[in-house]
Amino acid sequence: MPARILEGTKIASDIRSEVAAEVKTMTAAGVRPGLAVILVGHNPASEIYVRGKVKACEEAGVYSEQHTPPETATTAELLALVEDLNRRDEIDGILVQLPLPPHVDSKRILMAVDPAKDVDGFHPVNVGFLSTQRPGLVPCTPAGIIEILKRSNIPIAGQEAVVVGRSDIVGKPAAMLLLNANATVTVCHSKTHDLPGVCRRADILIAAIGRAGMITRDFVKPGATVIDVGMNKVTDAAEFQRLFGGGWAGKSASNARREETFRSKGSTLAGDVHPEVAEVAGALTLVPGGVGPLTIAMLMYNTVKAAKLRRGSRVPELSRV
């Protein structure tokens, strides 16, 4: 039986609706959450991401403003901008869109953000809060992973979870959230011995390694839940065939659309999980339409959460991470 597909787009839509209702209530009480986004220079991919975040703010009723210093902005100038936003009470969240230009000290900029306004959840203070289970801001993608699991009624407590990838942005915080939810957690990386064997122990397998189709059916225990965090651009025809041209794929409408898109645009998005895993897994997220939509939904959630934590109100109940 093919894997149950976990609908990230639907879950993200539900969360965004909940956030919008929360914002409406807060605004009526005289407190409108505010998000400031800093976008340095003209990176086309970053501009697309920021447009999506600004649009999400508009839809949720969150106040937003965009700061666009030139590519030539210095570390000192960006620090001054961050410090100004830190001081402004109507700004609850500050998001620094990465990557920053090479001449800028990115770590200094990120460290300068007030932890109470760190809606990305990257500041060491928030990392510490997460590891000690104190109220704080959690990185958006890992928080979204937990929402997918909980809202899809997939048990976490007592399960064996394997996270492939140890990045500070996804792998480590995802492992900590799973551990906090009483899973038994293994974190894998490039030096892990017998990676397929370790992955096959998992009841919940999180793939966040950044290599298209690396997780094949040999990595997956039958019936396991597989969460694919990868977003890899595939431009090579042979690679496309390896991922999407096998007999397992059949002639589904979605596969036909993907082939048509690849022929016309010369590229397609692929996750870290090979599509053949759908034949083995019990539940699976797809790329696109899986974890990706949750990231912006959880950014909106974090902005509301930051507003409530900063202003001394109750933390909203809409999420359980």
C-alpha positions in Angstrom: 0.0 0.0 0.0 1.5 3.4 -0.9 2.4 5.8 1.9 -0.1 8.2 3.3 0.8 11.7 2.1 1.1 14.3 4.9 -0.4 17.5 3.5 2.0 20.2 4.6 0.1 22.9 2.6 -3.2 22.1 4.3 -1.6 22.1 7.8 0.2 25.4 7.1 -3.1 26.9 5.9 -4.7 25.9 9.2 -1.9 27.4 11.3 -2.0 30.7 9.3 -5.8 30.9 9.8 -5.3 30.3 13.6 -2.6 33.0 13.6 -4.8 35.5 11.8 -7.6 34.9 14.3 -5.1 35.5 17.2 -3.8 38.7 15.5 -7.4 40.0 15.1 -8.1 39.5 18.8 -4.8 41.1 19.8 -5.3 44.1 17.4 -8.7 44.7 18.8 -7.1 44.9 22.2 -4.6 47.5 21.0 -1.6 45.2 20.4 -0.7 44.5 16.7 2.3 42.1 16.3 5.0 43.6 14.0 7.8 42.0 11.9 10.8 43.8 10.4 12.7 42.0 7.6 16.2 43.1 6.6 17.1 42.3 3.0 20.6 43.4 2.0 21.4 43.9 -1.7 19.6 42.1 -4.6 19.7 38.3 -4.3 16.9 37.1 -6.5 16.1 34.0 -4.4 16.1 36.0 -1.2 13.8 38.6 -2.8 11.3 35.8 -3.6 11.5 34.5 0.0 11.0 37.9 1.5 8.0 38.7 -0.8 6.4 35.5 0.5 7.0 36.5 4.1 5.6 40.0 3.6 2.5 38.6 1.8 2.0 36.2 4.7 2.1 39.1 7.1 -0.5 40.9 5.1 -2.8 37.9 5.1 -2.4 37.3 8.9 -2.9 41.0 9.8 0.7 41.3 11.1 2.3 44.7 10.7 5.4 44.4 8.5 8.2 46.6 7.2 11.0 45.8 4.9 14.5 47.3 5.2 16.7 47.1 2.1 20.2 48.4 2.7 22.4 48.3 -0.4 24.9 45.5 -1.2 27.7 47.9 0.0 26.2 48.2 3.5 28.9 47.6 6.2 28.7 45.4 9.3 28.6 48.6 11.4 25.7 50.1 9.4 23.7 46.8 9.7 24.4 46.6 13.4 23.1 50.1 13.8 19.9 49.1 11.9 19.4 46.0 14.1 19.9 48.1 17.3 17.3 50.6 16.1 14.8 47.8 15.5 15.7 46.3 18.9 14.6 49.5 20.6 11.3 49.9 18.8 8.5 48.5 20.9 6.1 48.1 17.9 8.5 45.6 16.3 8.2 42.2 17.9 10.2 40.2 15.4 13.4 40.9 13.4 14.3 38.6 10.5 17.7 39.0 8.8 17.4 37.3 5.4 20.5 35.2 4.7 22.9 35.1 3.0 24.4 38.5 3.7 27.1 39.9 1.4 30.6 38.2 2.0 32.1 41.4 3.5 29.5 41.4 6.3 30.1 39.6 9.6 26.9 37.6 9.5 27.4 36.1 13.0 27.8 39.5 14.6 24.6 40.7 12.9 22.6 37.7 14.0 24.0 37.9 17.6 23.0 41.5 17.7 19.3 40.7 17.3 17.4 40.9 20.7 16.7 37.2 21.6 13.1 38.3 22.4 12.7 39.4 18.8 14.6 36.5 17.2 11.8 35.0 15.2 14.2 32.6 13.4 15.1 31.1 16.8 18.8 31.1 15.9 20.2 33.1 18.8 22.2 31.1 21.4 19.8 32.3 24.1 16.8 30.7 22.3 18.9 27.6 21.5 19.5 27.4 25.3 15.8 27.9 26.0 14.9 25.0 23.6 17.5 22.7 25.1 16.2 23.4 28.7 12.5 23.4 27.7 11.9 27.0 28.7 9.6 29.4 26.8 11.4 30.9 23.8 11.4 31.1 20.0 12.0 27.9 18.1 13.4 27.7 14.6 10.6 27.7 12.1 11.3 24.6 10.0 11.9 22.2 12.9 8.8 23.6 14.6 6.8 23.0 11.4 8.0 19.4 11.4 6.6 18.8 14.8 3.3 20.4 13.8 3.0 18.1 10.8 3.6 15.0 13.1 1.2 16.2 15.8 -1.6 17.4 13.5 -1.3 14.2 11.5 -1.8 12.2 14.7 1.6 10.5 14.4 2.9 9.5 17.9 6.3 10.8 18.9 6.6 9.7 22.6 8.4 6.4 22.9 9.2 6.3 19.1 12.7 5.9 17.7 13.5 9.0 15.6 16.5 9.4 13.3 17.5 12.9 12.0 19.9 12.8 9.0 21.7 16.2 9.1 23.1 18.2 12.0 22.7 21.8 10.9 22.0 24.5 13.5 19.0 25.5 11.4 17.2 22.2 11.0 19.0 19.0 12.2 20.0 20.0 15.8 16.8 21.8 16.8 14.6 19.1 15.2 16.4 16.5 17.3 16.0 18.6 20.4 12.2 19.1 19.8 11.8 15.3 19.2 13.8 14.6 22.4 11.6 17.1 24.3 8.6 15.2 23.0 10.0 12.0 24.5 11.3 10.3 21.4 14.6 8.4 21.4 16.7 10.4 19.0 19.8 9.6 16.9 21.4 12.4 14.8 23.3 11.2 11.7 25.8 13.0 9.5 28.6 12.3 6.9 30.7 10.4 9.4 27.9 8.0 10.5 28.8 4.4 10.1 26.3 2.3 8.2 23.9 5.2 7.6 21.2 3.0 5.9 21.2 0.6 8.8 20.8 3.4 11.4 18.0 5.0 9.4 16.2 1.6 9.1 15.7 1.6 12.9 13.6 4.8 12.7 9.9 5.0 13.3 10.3 8.7 12.4 12.9 9.6 9.8 13.8 13.2 9.2 15.9 13.8 6.1 17.7 17.2 6.1 21.0 16.5 4.4 20.7 18.6 1.2 21.3 15.8 -1.4 18.6 15.0 -3.9 17.1 11.5 -3.5 19.8 10.3 -1.1 17.3 8.5 1.1 16.2 5.5 -0.9 13.9 2.6 0.1 17.0 0.8 1.6 17.1 3.5 4.4 13.4 3.1 5.4 11.8 0.6 7.8 8.4 -0.5 6.4 5.6 1.6 7.8 7.9 4.4 9.1 7.0 8.1 8.9 9.4 10.0 6.6 9.7 13.8 6.7 11.6 15.3 3.8 13.2 18.7 4.5 15.3 18.8 1.3 14.9 21.4 -1.4 17.3 20.6 -4.2 17.2 22.0 -7.7 17.7 19.2 -10.3 18.9 20.4 -13.7 20.6 17.3 -15.1 18.5 15.0 -17.3 20.2 11.8 -16.0 19.6 12.9 -12.4 15.9 13.6 -13.2 15.6 10.1 -14.7 17.2 8.5 -11.6 14.7 10.3 -9.4 11.5 10.4 -11.4 11.8 8.0 -14.3 11.8 4.6 -12.6 9.1 1.9 -13.1 7.9 2.5 -9.6 6.7 6.0 -10.5 4.0 4.8 -12.9 2.3 7.3 -15.1 0.6 9.4 -12.4 -0.7 12.9 -13.3 1.7 14.5 -10.9 4.7 12.8 -12.4 3.6 13.7 -15.9 3.3 17.4 -14.8 6.8 17.2 -13.3 8.2 15.8 -16.6 6.5 18.5 -18.5 7.9 21.2 -16.2 11.4 19.8 -16.4 11.3 19.8 -20.2 10.0 23.4 -20.4 12.0 25.0 -17.6 15.1 22.7 -17.5 14.8 22.1 -13.8 12.6 20.7 -11.0 12.6 20.6 -7.2 13.5 17.4 -5.5 13.7 16.4 -1.9 16.3 14.4 0.0 14.0 11.4 -0.1 13.8 9.3 -3.3 10.2 9.1 -4.5 10.4 5.3 -4.4 10.3 5.5 -0.6 6.5 6.0 -1.0 6.3 2.2 -1.6 7.8 1.4 1.8 6.9 4.2 4.2 3.7 4.4 6.2 3.5 8.2 5.9 5.5 10.7 3.8 5.9 14.4 3.1 6.4 15.4 -0.5 8.6 18.1 -2.1 7.1 20.6 -2.9 4.1 20.8 -0.6 5.4 19.2 2.5 7.6 20.9 5.1 8.2 24.1 3.0 4.8 25.8 3.5 5.1 25.2 7.3 8.3 27.4 7.5 6.5 30.7 6.8 3.4 29.6 8.8 5.6 29.1 11.8 7.3 32.5 11.2 3.9 34.1 11.5 3.3 32.0 14.7 6.7 33.1 16.1 5.9 36.7 15.5 2.7 36.5 17.5 4.4 34.4 20.2 7.2 37.0 20.5 4.6 39.8 20.8 2.9 37.9 23.7 6.1 37.0 25.4 7.5 40.5 25.2 4.3 42.2 26.3 3.7 39.8 29.2 0.6 38.0 27.9 -0.2 34.4 27.7 1.7 32.4 25.1 -0.9 31.4 22.3 -2.2 27.9 22.4 -2.4 27.4 18.7 0.8 25.3 18.5 2.1 22.6 20.8 5.9 22.9 20.1 
